[in-house]
Amino acid sequence: MNKKLPLLLVPVIMASSGAAFADSGPGCGLGQNIFAGQSGLAAHVLAATTNGSSSNQLFGLSFDSLGCNGETVITASFQRNVFVASNYDNIARDAAQGGGDHLRSLAQLMQMQDNDAEHFYELAQVNYDQLFGAGNGDHAAWLEKLDTTLAADPTLAKYSLQTSGS
């Protein structure tokens, strides 16, 4: 039984980590249709498990069925949210050092030019206490602080979601 426990927890862990940045539950597919209108962790886990185990999302996306839309655009803000949610601690470490792979990747996701990225690394290091000091690891709150910091900088304001509308 002890060896099976981790396997039983995989859907719960996947659903809970996805909930950190998900906007609309388990996505599209057969599970979404079966459990439509239901709320709560159990319904979301069952819907996501149904979607994942039956491989029906590929079919749904290919034929625009099962509530899937293959033309949906993955936004820059969504990509940024996912990346930060998965790499928050590493981004904090890189910001304290004034650069690093994770901070560089974030700059690339934000489509920063190289010279602006160098300025971004410096800005993150100089404003480290403001960005990470009072934080509790909440990536959404951190992203708001980051956007405010970027918006206040004349060089980097163009990369803030507050000013760019991405």
Secondary structure, 3 states (H helix, E strand, C coil): CCCCHHHHHHHHHHHHHHHCCCCCCCCCCHHHHHCCCCCCHHHHHHHHHHHHHHCHHHHHHHHCCCCCCCCCCCCHHHHHHHHHHHHHHHHHHHHHHCCCHHHHHHHHHCCCCHHHHHHHHHHHHHCHHHHHHCCCCCHHHHHHHHHHHHHHCCCCHHHCHHHHCC
